[in-house]
Amino acid sequence: MPTALVTGSNRGIGLEFVRQYAADGWRVLAACRNPRAAKELAAISGDVKLHKLDVADDSQVRALAKSLAGEPIDLLLNNAGVGGPDTEFGKTPADAWLEVFRVNTIAPLHVAEQFIGNLEAGRRRLIVNITSRMGSIADNGSGGSYIYRTSKAALNMVAKSMAQDLKGRRMIVVVFHPGWVKTDMGGRSAPVTPQASVAGMRAKIDALTPADSGKFFNYDGGPLPW
């Protein structure tokens, strides 16, 4: 069966990705900052291996890649992300902004760079990045949220460049908006459940072709504007 590496796997969308892929018989490498505290993750049955990983720590990314050297990975799910402070014009703390960029924008590229050999050894060669509709410039009709919006818009550009740069390696690189999901980040009033969000994304992921590389999708598989 295929193998997926999921970052930010201890809660929300990441946890649900692990749960659904494991239930379908995939081998899942579940990475999170504190595996010992990830009780829901540890309780998932199936071929699931927990790994400690703070995606913003390049030394940890390199160490995990070294420990998994030679192991084929079919799907890299760059899911780990943070919301950061809710900012408005005149109130954008630089330190917080840089930290959100480190996690949401820089880390997905660095993780992909370190695991590219594993992906080349896999059959599917998929790099899926969880972004947000709030990173769409064309769709921004409300303003605000400078820190989160820019981190996701930048992630979209990172993914687009990876799609171009990795064509010769037959990689498929895409970004997904998971919807407004009932998670710690999305809140209880969000209309989409993690189960529905992940099921929708998985259906599209399973159907991806090289022609889809570099595209921005909604969780239901529909296209989204940049």
Kinemage of the C-alpha trace (Angstrom):
@kinemage 1
@onewidth
@group {chain A} dominant
@subgroup {mainchain}
@vectorlist {calphas} color= white
{ca met a 1} P 0.000 0.000 0.000
{ca pro a 2} L 1.102 3.610 -0.492
{ca thr a 3} L 2.725 5.793 2.155
{ca ala a 4} L 1.753 9.298 3.271
{ca leu a 5} L 3.776 11.712 5.390
{ca val a 6} L 1.453 14.101 7.226
{ca thr a 7} L 2.743 17.122 9.141
{ca gly a 8} L 0.701 18.708 11.922
{ca ser a 9} L -0.966 15.333 12.387
{ca asn a 10} L -2.004 15.588 16.032
{ca arg a 11} L -5.220 17.585 15.626
{ca gly a 12} L -7.870 18.911 13.278
{ca ile a 13} L -7.433 18.288 9.573
{ca gly a 14} L -4.078 16.545 9.970
{ca leu a 15} L -5.499 14.089 12.490
{ca glu a 16} L -8.412 13.336 10.180
{ca phe a 17} L -6.070 12.766 7.223
{ca val a 18} L -4.182 10.195 9.303
{ca arg a 19} L -7.407 8.553 10.437
{ca gln a 20} L -8.860 8.229 6.936
{ca tyr a 21} L -5.694 7.120 5.174
{ca ala a 22} L -4.939 4.557 7.896
{ca ala a 23} L -8.491 3.222 7.638
{ca asp a 24} L -7.940 2.698 3.913
{ca gly a 25} L -4.808 0.667 4.561
{ca trp a 26} L -2.177 3.296 3.840
{ca arg a 27} L 1.071 3.411 5.745
{ca val a 28} L 1.054 6.772 7.494
{ca leu a 29} L 4.048 8.653 8.865
{ca ala a 30} L 2.384 11.029 11.315
{ca ala a 31} L 4.587 13.962 12.287
{ca cys a 32} L 3.842 16.449 15.053
{ca arg a 33} L 5.691 18.520 17.628
{ca asn a 34} L 4.863 16.390 20.667
{ca pro a 35} L 3.938 12.778 19.847
{ca arg a 36} L 3.845 11.808 23.530
{ca ala a 37} L 0.946 14.176 24.129
{ca ala a 38} L -0.899 13.207 20.927
{ca lys a 39} L -3.278 10.714 22.526
{ca glu a 40} L -5.943 10.805 19.790
{ca leu a 41} L -3.272 10.260 17.163
{ca ala a 42} L -1.715 7.368 19.072
{ca ala a 43} L -5.136 5.711 19.390
{ca ile a 44} L -5.656 5.447 15.617
{ca ser a 45} L -5.474 1.846 14.472
{ca gly a 46} L -3.579 0.807 11.396
{ca asp a 47} L -0.051 1.203 10.075
{ca val a 48} L 0.649 4.566 11.697
{ca lys a 49} L 4.073 5.614 12.946
{ca leu a 50} L 4.445 8.763 15.022
{ca his a 51} L 7.425 11.043 14.518
{ca lys a 52} L 8.504 14.148 16.387
{ca leu a 53} L 8.723 17.157 14.078
{ca asp a 54} L 8.546 20.893 14.528
{ca val a 55} L 8.395 21.956 10.884
{ca ala a 56} L 9.827 25.380 11.739
{ca asp a 57} L 13.009 23.753 13.066
{ca asp a 58} L 15.212 22.940 10.065
{ca ser a 59} L 17.448 20.688 12.159
{ca gln a 60} L 14.442 18.515 13.076
{ca val a 61} L 13.331 18.371 9.453
{ca arg a 62} L 16.795 17.234 8.382
{ca ala a 63} L 16.982 14.692 11.209
{ca leu a 64} L 13.649 13.108 10.322
{ca ala a 65} L 14.582 12.979 6.641
{ca lys a 66} L 17.841 11.270 7.546
{ca ser a 67} L 16.035 8.706 9.709
{ca leu a 68} L 13.615 7.936 6.859
{ca ala a 69} L 16.221 7.932 4.084
{ca gly a 70} L 15.436 5.384 1.400
{ca glu a 71} L 11.797 4.911 2.422
{ca pro a 72} L 9.361 5.572 -0.444
{ca ile a 73} L 6.730 8.238 0.210
{ca asp a 74} L 3.831 8.587 -2.221
{ca leu a 75} L 2.182 11.644 -0.696
{ca leu a 76} L 3.638 14.527 1.293
{ca leu a 77} L 0.878 16.443 3.060
{ca asn a 78} L 2.197 19.807 4.184
{ca asn a 79} L -0.600 20.386 6.661
{ca ala a 80} L 1.096 21.988 9.680
{ca gly a 81} L 0.153 25.631 10.041
{ca val a 82} L -0.659 28.414 12.483
{ca gly a 83} L -3.173 31.228 12.441
{ca gly a 84} L -1.182 33.901 14.223
{ca pro a 85} L -2.748 37.036 15.704
{ca asp a 86} L -5.821 38.522 14.044
{ca thr a 87} L -4.361 41.717 12.623
{ca glu a 88} L -5.750 44.916 11.147
{ca phe a 89} L -4.191 47.969 9.563
{ca gly a 90} L -1.808 49.641 12.004
{ca lys a 91} L -1.492 46.533 14.203
{ca thr a 92} L 0.922 44.081 12.606
{ca pro a 93} L 3.636 42.867 15.019
{ca ala a 94} L 6.711 41.978 12.987
{ca asp a 95} L 7.940 39.150 15.234
{ca ala a 96} L 4.593 37.334 15.105
{ca trp a 97} L 4.412 37.883 11.341
{ca leu a 98} L 7.834 36.331 10.818
{ca glu a 99} L 6.966 33.328 12.981
{ca val a 100} L 3.779 32.646 11.000
{ca phe a 101} L 5.776 32.882 7.766
{ca arg a 102} L 8.325 30.439 9.161
{ca val a 103} L 5.630 27.829 9.789
{ca asn a 104} L 3.132 28.464 6.987
{ca thr a 105} L 5.409 29.417 4.095
{ca ile a 106} L 9.047 28.493 4.623
{ca ala a 107} L 8.544 25.137 6.343
{ca pro a 108} L 6.489 23.480 3.559
{ca leu a 109} L 9.266 24.207 1.064
{ca his a 110} L 12.009 22.989 3.380
{ca val a 111} L 10.080 19.792 4.177
{ca ala a 112} L 9.569 19.122 0.455
{ca glu a 113} L 13.263 19.757 -0.226
{ca gln a 114} L 14.375 17.301 2.438
{ca phe a 115} L 11.948 14.537 1.401
{ca ile a 116} L 12.235 14.872 -2.360
{ca gly a 117} L 14.311 11.691 -2.576
{ca asn a 118} L 11.621 9.732 -0.697
{ca leu a 119} L 8.978 11.123 -3.044
{ca glu a 120} L 11.015 10.165 -6.099
{ca ala a 121} L 11.140 6.615 -4.723
{ca gly a 122} L 7.342 6.571 -4.371
{ca arg a 123} L 4.803 5.822 -7.085
{ca arg a 124} L 2.395 8.773 -6.782
{ca arg a 125} L 4.895 11.641 -6.287
{ca leu a 126} L 2.371 14.026 -4.754
{ca ile a 127} L 3.086 17.188 -2.741
{ca val a 128} L -0.149 18.570 -1.298
{ca asn a 129} L -0.031 21.860 0.589
{ca ile a 130} L -2.889 22.971 2.822
{ca thr a 131} L -3.413 26.664 2.193
{ca ser a 132} L -6.493 28.851 2.637
{ca arg a 133} L -8.920 30.788 0.508
{ca met a 134} L -7.747 33.758 2.582
{ca gly a 135} L -4.517 33.545 0.593
{ca ser a 136} L -6.370 34.276 -2.648
{ca ile a 137} L -5.682 37.825 -3.851
{ca ala a 138} L -8.611 37.768 -6.291
{ca asp a 139} L -10.984 36.590 -3.557
{ca asn a 140} L -10.001 39.183 -0.944
{ca gly a 141} L -13.039 41.401 -0.569
{ca ser a 142} L -12.811 42.048 3.156
{ca gly a 143} L -9.203 43.045 3.886
{ca gly a 144} L -7.515 42.585 7.266
{ca ser a 145} L -5.794 39.432 8.540
{ca tyr a 146} L -2.526 40.672 7.041
{ca ile a 147} L -0.320 38.079 8.708
{ca tyr a 148} L -2.338 34.966 7.907
{ca arg a 149} L -3.383 36.093 4.422
{ca thr a 150} L 0.130 36.932 3.290
{ca ser a 151} L 1.592 33.708 4.685
{ca lys a 152} L -0.884 31.654 2.672
{ca ala a 153} L -0.572 33.776 -0.469
{ca ala a 154} L 3.181 33.238 -0.247
{ca leu a 155} L 2.670 29.498 0.253
{ca asn a 156} L 0.609 29.453 -2.930
{ca met a 157} L 3.519 31.007 -4.809
{ca val a 158} L 5.959 28.526 -3.249
{ca ala a 159} L 3.777 25.657 -4.450
{ca lys a 160} L 3.433 27.158 -7.933
{ca ser a 161} L 7.218 27.458 -8.220
{ca met a 162} L 7.712 23.905 -6.961
{ca ala a 163} L 5.249 22.677 -9.578
{ca gln a 164} L 7.375 24.305 -12.275
{ca asp a 165} L 10.749 23.292 -10.860
{ca leu a 166} L 9.782 19.667 -10.230
{ca lys a 167} L 8.134 18.903 -13.568
{ca gly a 168} L 11.234 17.040 -14.668
{ca arg a 169} L 10.973 14.823 -11.620
{ca arg a 170} L 7.325 14.016 -12.432
{ca met a 171} L 6.024 15.568 -9.203
{ca ile a 172} L 2.461 16.824 -8.854
{ca val a 173} L 2.294 19.863 -6.571
{ca val a 174} L -1.022 21.455 -5.580
{ca val a 175} L -2.609 23.638 -2.903
{ca phe a 176} L -5.955 23.012 -1.203
{ca his a 177} L -8.354 25.240 0.687
{ca pro a 178} L -9.835 22.832 3.259
{ca gly a 179} L -12.949 24.934 3.799
{ca trp a 180} L -13.959 26.680 6.995
{ca val a 181} L -13.542 23.635 9.195
{ca lys a 182} L -14.699 22.875 12.731
{ca thr a 183} L -11.241 22.698 14.335
{ca asp a 184} L -9.358 24.545 17.071
{ca met a 185} L -8.396 27.106 14.433
{ca gly a 186} L -11.730 27.265 12.615
{ca gly a 187} L -13.932 27.345 15.712
{ca arg a 188} L -17.207 25.658 16.602
{ca ser a 189} L -19.323 27.786 14.264
{ca ala a 190} L -17.470 26.556 11.153
{ca pro a 191} L -19.859 24.815 8.728
{ca val a 192} L -17.541 22.037 7.481
{ca thr a 193} L -16.561 18.993 9.532
{ca pro a 194} L -13.014 17.627 9.378
{ca gln a 195} L -14.450 14.386 8.046
{ca ala a 196} L -16.155 16.085 5.098
{ca ser a 197} L -13.195 18.339 4.350
{ca val a 198} L -10.675 15.513 4.284
{ca ala a 199} L -12.954 13.148 2.363
{ca gly a 200} L -13.400 15.799 -0.323
{ca met a 201} L -9.699 16.544 -0.575
{ca arg a 202} L -8.815 12.868 -0.653
{ca ala a 203} L -11.180 12.275 -3.568
{ca lys a 204} L -9.463 15.013 -5.551
{ca ile a 205} L -5.966 13.921 -4.474
{ca asp a 206} L -6.713 10.417 -5.711
{ca ala a 207} L -7.744 11.821 -9.099
{ca leu a 208} L -4.808 14.231 -9.590
{ca thr a 209} L -2.888 14.080 -12.860
{ca pro a 210} L 0.240 15.925 -14.036
{ca ala a 211} L -2.042 18.468 -15.729
{ca asp a 212} L -3.282 19.518 -12.269
{ca ser a 213} L 0.163 20.404 -10.954
{ca gly a 214} L 0.435 24.024 -9.877
{ca lys a 215} L -3.321 24.464 -9.328
{ca phe a 216} L -5.372 25.788 -6.402
{ca phe a 217} L -8.359 23.647 -5.360
{ca asn a 218} L -11.257 23.889 -2.959
{ca tyr a 219} L -11.822 20.904 -0.674
{ca asp a 220} L -14.677 19.774 -2.939
{ca gly a 221} L -12.296 19.585 -5.903
{ca gly a 222} L -13.378 22.784 -7.598
{ca pro a 223} L -10.808 25.356 -8.806
{ca leu a 224} L -10.107 28.540 -6.832
{ca pro a 225} L -8.774 31.887 -8.086
{ca trp a 226} L -5.252 32.969 -7.220
